[in-house]
Amino acid sequence: VRIPVSWLREFVDVPRSPEQLAETMSLRGFAVEGIERAGKEAVIDFEITANRPDCMSIVGMAREIAAAYGLTVKPGPKLAALATANKADISIAIEDADLCPRYVGAVADVTVGPSPPWMQARLNAAGVRPINNVVDVTNYVLLEMGHPMHAFDLATLARAHIRVRTAKPGETLRTLDGQTRQLSSDMLVIADAARPVAVAGVMGGADSEVTDRTTAVVLESAYFNSLSIRRTSRQLGLKTEASMRFERGADPSLPLAAAQRAIALLHMIGAGRGRGRAIDRYPNKTKAPVVRLRRDKIGGLLGSAVPDKEVRRILQSLGFTLRPTPWGWRVAIPTRRVDVMREVDLIEEVARHYGFDRLPVTFPALTAAPKPVDPRITNARRLRATLTAAGFSEAMTFGFMAVAAAAPFAHVGEVIPIANPLSENFAVLRPSVLPGLLDAVAHNRRREQVDVRLFEIGSRFSRTAGERRAVGCAWTGAGNPAHWSGGSRSVDFFDMKAVVARVCETFGAAFHTAAHQEDWLQRGRAAAVLAPDGSRLGLVGQLTPEIADAHGLPAAEPLYVAELDLDTLEQAAPVRLRIEPLPRYPSVTRDISIIVDDTLAAAEVRETIRRAAPPPLVRIAEFDRYQGKGIPDTKVSLALRLVFRSSDRTLTDAEVHDAMGQILEALKNQHGAIQR
Amino acid sequence: MPDSLEHPAIRALRELFDAQLPATTTPQALKSLQDAYVGRKSGKVTDLMKQLGTLPPGDRPAFGAQVNKLKANIEAALDQRRADLAAARPPEGGVDVTLPARDLPMGRVHPLMRVRQQVEDIFARMGYEILEGPEVEDDHHNFEALNMPPDHPARDMQDTLYLGVPIPGGTWGAHTGRLPKAQVRAATLLRTHTSAMQVRYMKTFPPPVRIIVPGRVYRRDNLDLSHTPMFQQVEGLVVGSDITLADLKGTFEAMLRELFGDVRVRLRPSFFPYTEPSAEVDISCQSCRGAGCGTCKHTGWLEILGSGMVHPAVFEAVGYDPEKVTGFAFGLGMERVAMLKYGVDDIRLFYENDLRFLEQFPL
């Protein structure tokens, strides 16, 4: 709210410069957005938190400033009493007292014209455009007292009658901004005998607008239900100075005083004269709530007792009424303070004006043993250490993406749309961390970064599985970095498989891979990563050129990706870590070289060897795979190193020889393997 | 024989040699120099000796001795030079140690995670439990239990992204082996803060509570210099029988000084629906040491986190007795901390994942 300092001075003797005032008030809960100067006038722009509608005015801020500096608020201009009557050239009926607890209406004869320059200057300074003297007066009251008002052209109101009711189905209203609004039956309207003339508390109708030809107006000063105004304002997409105040909570005690002030102002600027009477419909008077404030609770919450004298001074200067009791006070809350409902709210008021800076500094004592960190956080940290050591930098990408980016990575129907997305780029929750990662790779690739390794740890979402955590990795460029000694090559499948192995090892989880087909992975270069029980941990492979291209990546350059499910990996990790005794007997190593079909998976060869071999076989390692000269077409030469070792004795040559015989026999029988 | 009596021809030759020797840097050049002076057949010293016959007989012994001495000195100097040059050669199998190393690729932890881990470590040492919670939440845990009933104006402060369809909700608690049924609700929105986890925690465990919950949160904000629709938060909660606002002050002073170094800390009253009293916490601006500059909008202070004493309505919603316990809660944005700590002025840099940015952070 923009507060011109000269206007403020009418209500409180501002003791210091606007800058010092801003500094002090920001420590009382009113942050200052800025201070503007125009000639002699300084305008302070205070940020009013949503709970303090009572401060969205000159008088409201004057009250806070007075409390902050130990001053008193000046009474303001004297107002001529306005007699209330049942009928005063108009009639008023509240038909929904829940949505409109109070309605004050008064008729004034007016001569419409521009308002005086001083009034226009103040409105402009406060950020409100002057319209004409009558409307300007209602806005002046709004800015000064914080109470929204409205003026209707009396001549336009059918039968000089005002009905406060909900809209009827199908009713419309052309509002002051020229738009025709469709009204719904839960919206409160002001109507005359025939039709709606205003959306209550939000905006008036164009047909009853005050114009140059207007000679008499009805001044409306009402109090509306905040929730109702908020809903209506949201439904119509219409936020006004009035609706902003009503939806946060206006003061039910103000309507009559606001009407008096408006009439006094009309008179003062020569714009018109009230007819001396007003109608005040207020069927159920709002009572000031009384809240107890216990002395020991103040100290208990703030960490330091506040002297009684200070408590009284602060609360009284803010308009609270205190009745002392042995344990503290019973405090009557002014109706404008919609934010104060409980004891803590009063303690906050005390703390605010006592000063947070005067409270002591202590440290909370531990009264129970701290619990361990969520294992998912420790696991993610270890994973981060593993992957950074493998040359991968951590990326962070958004949890949502465009429909097209998500589509290849999830079955139709599994992707979760966002109901109210900000843009098409954020239309669905990500089904995989990979699309975001690919964008990050593309960003780097476009900026002369040829070798890119990135990973991300984060949640992904699907309709049936809900939220699950995953780690994604992407690698493009060199498999091993260029060096003057030579030996650089492009990244390949086995580089990425090594990363997968590192990730699984981080969790102590065993895994194997099996050929797999996935639309977004290159055929023949894609694998499922499986736990020993066959459950899927994730996928690894080369991205198809089509998807690479869709992300703006050069389609010709290999890009390998992997994504593993962290929730599954954590389940696959061993519960207890047990250490094996170290070997006490020497091992025996034998190499074999066989020729088999080139479609035979290495995993099958291993499996055959493992099944055929007696228990002392402790290791199998492929060390050469060769196709070409000397090997028939569709065949491959495979060389393996086998390591035998017993835990209880030294193996004899004969034992190993027998084992090798069994292994070769099995390879021959099952795969037609020929020993080279 | 004193130098003053040195024969002029000998002296000239000695000085010439002394000047030429340091310029020889290879074995080949040294050999040429040797041949030029003390070569068996020719050579300047040998030539001098040949002049002996032209001298008066009385001078001959002295001259001969001087030439011999010169020859011995030159040969010794050549030997020394040869040894020095040999010593300067790399040994067999030696390498040029100034050539570039082989690259040992090492990635970087994301700066936001770097900051988050630092914050986690600070709180862990203060005895806080660290938890993660689901990013998709339900209205109850994200809003209602935090004193924000439907249509509450404060919901405007956190413009929410809603899911088009409900999905299976948060599974927090699985790792603790006990997951109260009341916590399993269909998720309908992206959490706007990690406070939702505080509700889940309090509904599961009795006080005292001392937790922080780091994680990603979502708001319906457009992407610009200082806003992203997703950002990283660390929220904390302390509940006990006599937790005070003074404890909150002490905790933040300790935490922020560790995070930012020697800064001053101040509290400003503010408003959050789930705390009362509420406070924004500022630190003194490090760029200008509080004098006022562009970074701190000429106030000398930088807003760093939101906090306050837990609202009794929140305690009531989770079944705690607000007459018996008090507590404080806070929320800290990792982007804000990282921007201040590292002098980053565009928040989008954190989400572009440009290696030229990431690699400026140490390992």
Interface residues (C-beta under 8 A of the other chain):
Chain A: E23 S26 L27 R28 G29 A31 T49 A50 N51 R52 S226 L227 R230 R231 E247 R248 G300 L301 L302 G303 S304 D339 R342 V344 D345 I347 E348 A351 R352 F356 D357 L359 P360 V361 T362 F363 P364 L366 T367 A368 P370 K371 P372 V373 D374 P375 R376 I377 R381 R384 L387 T388 A389 A390 G391 F392 S393 E394 A395 M396 T397 F398 G399 F400 I416 P417 I418 A419 N420 P421 L422 F426 L429 A440 H443 N444 R447 Q449 D451 V452 R453 L454 F455 G458 S459 F461 S462 R463 T464 A465 G466 E467 P481 A482 H483 W484 S485
Chain B: L99 P100 R102 D103 P105 M106 G107 R108 V109 H110 L112 M113 Q117 E120 A124 G127 Y128 E129 I130 L131 E132 P134 E135 V136 D151 P153 A154 D156 M157 L161 Y162 L163 G164 V165 I167 P168 G169 G170 T171 H175 A187 L190 P208 R210 P214 R216 Y218 R220 D221 N222 T228 P229 M230 Q232 V238 G240 S241 D242 I243 T244 L245 A246 D247 K249 G250 T251 E253 A254 R266 L267 R268 P269 S270 F271 E276 P277 S278 A279 E280 T299 M309 H311 P312 T326 F350 Y351 E352 N353 D354 L355 R356 L358 E359 L363
